[in-house]
Amino acid sequence: MSYDLHGFRVPPGRTVEDWYEDEERERALIAADPTPSAEERAEMERLAAAVHAVDPSAERHDTRDHIEFTNADAVQVSIFREEAGISVPYWYDGERAEAVMVRMQEYAGVLTELGGLTFYDPQTGETVTGPGASDAYDYGVRATQGIAERIAAEPPPPPPPPPPAPPKKRGWLSKLTRRD
């Protein structure tokens, strides 16, 4: 489980939450060819350079469809042709969680400023506009731990009973020797 921020180019007249929740948009995005055009890839490279400038030690991984950075705190920034995502595992608490949230906000700020993206925090249901709320991250950590504890405490359901055996077929010899 991870704490995630989602960045979109939201059309005028729509809210970022509405855009995030739009299942039709999501289906169209999935159905579309994810391979960026040369112009889209150039824009992705421009944004990647800005992300790299925030943390030059972050490792870069390229695929045909996206560019991803992972820093020493396991914060991942993924840049796609139409959107971006920032995520971090629920590993941290206290001051460390606050530092991770600040770094996530720095990445979101650069992508917003240079890429025209608007970031949405589905954990809080709010648009990202400034330093992250470490209490939202802490809430996510507690919720994830609660789910894991509940799963561990609940025994798995019993396996379903085996299907009944098919009726036994009588062979030709048993038909000849039957006494009924």
C-alpha positions in Angstrom: 0.0 0.0 0.0 1.2 3.5 -0.7 0.3 7.2 -0.3 -0.4 8.5 -3.7 -0.8 11.9 -5.5 -2.3 11.9 -9.0 -1.6 14.7 -11.5 -3.8 15.6 -14.4 -4.3 18.3 -17.0 -7.8 19.1 -15.9 -10.0 20.7 -18.6 -11.7 24.0 -17.8 -15.0 23.6 -16.0 -14.0 20.4 -14.3 -12.6 19.8 -10.8 -9.6 17.7 -10.3 -11.7 15.3 -8.1 -14.3 15.0 -10.8 -11.6 14.3 -13.4 -10.0 11.7 -11.1 -13.3 9.9 -10.5 -14.4 10.0 -14.2 -14.6 6.4 -15.2 -15.3 7.2 -18.8 -12.0 9.2 -19.0 -10.2 6.3 -17.4 -11.6 3.7 -19.8 -10.7 5.9 -22.8 -7.1 6.4 -21.4 -6.7 2.6 -21.0 -8.1 1.9 -24.5 -5.8 4.5 -26.1 -2.3 3.7 -27.3 -0.1 4.7 -24.3 3.0 5.4 -26.5 3.8 9.1 -26.5 4.3 10.9 -29.8 7.7 12.6 -30.3 6.3 15.9 -29.1 4.7 14.3 -26.0 8.0 12.4 -25.2 9.9 15.7 -25.5 7.5 17.3 -23.0 7.9 14.2 -20.7 11.7 14.7 -20.9 11.4 18.4 -20.0 9.4 17.5 -16.9 11.8 14.7 -16.1 14.7 17.1 -16.1 12.8 19.3 -13.6 12.0 16.3 -11.4 15.7 15.3 -11.5 16.7 18.8 -10.5 14.6 18.4 -7.3 16.7 15.4 -6.3 19.7 14.6 -8.6 20.3 11.4 -6.7 17.0 9.8 -7.7 17.3 6.9 -10.0 15.7 7.2 -13.4 14.0 4.3 -15.2 12.6 4.7 -18.7 10.1 2.6 -20.6 8.5 3.3 -23.9 5.4 4.7 -22.2 6.7 6.5 -19.1 9.6 7.9 -17.2 10.0 7.0 -13.5 12.2 8.3 -10.7 12.7 6.6 -7.4 14.6 8.4 -4.6 16.3 7.1 -1.5 13.1 7.3 0.5 11.3 5.1 -2.0 9.3 8.1 -3.3 8.4 7.3 -6.9 7.5 9.9 -9.6 6.0 8.6 -12.7 5.5 10.8 -15.8 3.2 9.7 -18.5 2.1 11.6 -21.7 -1.1 12.9 -20.1 -0.7 12.6 -16.4 1.8 11.9 -13.5 1.8 10.1 -10.2 3.8 10.4 -7.0 3.7 7.6 -4.5 5.6 6.4 -1.4 5.1 3.2 0.7 3.6 3.5 4.1 6.9 3.0 5.8 7.4 6.2 7.7 6.1 8.0 10.8 6.6 11.2 12.7 9.2 13.6 11.4 10.4 11.2 8.6 6.8 11.1 7.3 6.7 14.9 7.3 10.0 15.0 5.3 8.7 12.5 2.8 5.5 14.5 2.3 7.5 17.7 1.8 9.5 16.0 -0.9 6.3 14.7 -2.6 5.0 18.3 -2.5 8.2 19.5 -4.1 7.8 17.1 -7.0 4.1 18.0 -7.4 5.0 21.7 -7.3 7.5 21.4 -10.2 5.1 19.3 -12.3 2.3 21.7 -11.6 4.4 24.8 -12.4 6.2 23.4 -15.5 3.7 20.8 -16.8 0.3 22.5 -16.1 -0.7 19.5 -14.0 -3.2 19.7 -11.1 -2.5 17.1 -8.3 -5.2 15.3 -6.4 -4.7 13.6 -3.1 -7.3 10.7 -2.9 -6.4 10.1 0.7 -7.7 13.5 1.8 -10.0 14.2 -1.2 -8.3 17.5 -1.8 -6.3 19.3 -4.5 -2.6 19.5 -3.6 -1.7 23.2 -3.2 1.1 23.3 -0.7 3.1 21.3 1.9 1.6 17.9 2.5 -0.3 17.0 5.6 1.7 14.5 7.5 -1.4 13.6 9.4 -3.0 12.4 6.2 0.0 10.2 5.6 -0.1 9.0 9.2 -3.8 8.2 8.8 -3.0 6.1 5.7 -0.3 4.3 7.7 -2.8 3.5 10.5 -5.5 2.4 8.1 -3.1 0.1 6.2 -1.8 -1.4 9.4 -5.4 -2.0 10.6 -6.3 -3.8 7.3 -3.2 -6.0 7.6 -3.9 -6.8 11.3 -7.5 -7.6 10.4 -6.5 -9.9 7.6 -3.9 -11.6 9.9 -6.4 -12.1 12.7 -9.2 -13.5 10.5 -8.7 -17.2 9.6 -9.0 -17.9 5.9 -12.4 -19.2 4.9 -12.6 -23.0 4.7 -12.2 -24.5 1.3 -15.4 -25.4 -0.5 -16.6 -29.0 -0.3 -15.6 -31.2 -3.1 -18.2 -31.8 -5.8 -20.2 -35.0 -5.4 -18.8 -38.0 -7.2 -20.5 -38.7 -10.5 -22.7 -41.8 -10.5 -20.8 -45.0 -11.2 -21.3 -46.3 -14.6 -21.7 -50.0 -15.1 -19.6 -51.7 -17.7 -20.8 -54.2 -20.2 -19.7 -57.2 -18.0 -21.7 -56.0 -15.0 -24.8 -55.7 -17.2 -24.4 -59.3 -18.3 -24.0 -60.7 -14.8 -26.7 -58.6 -13.0 -29.4 -60.5 -11.2 -32.3 -58.1 -11.2 
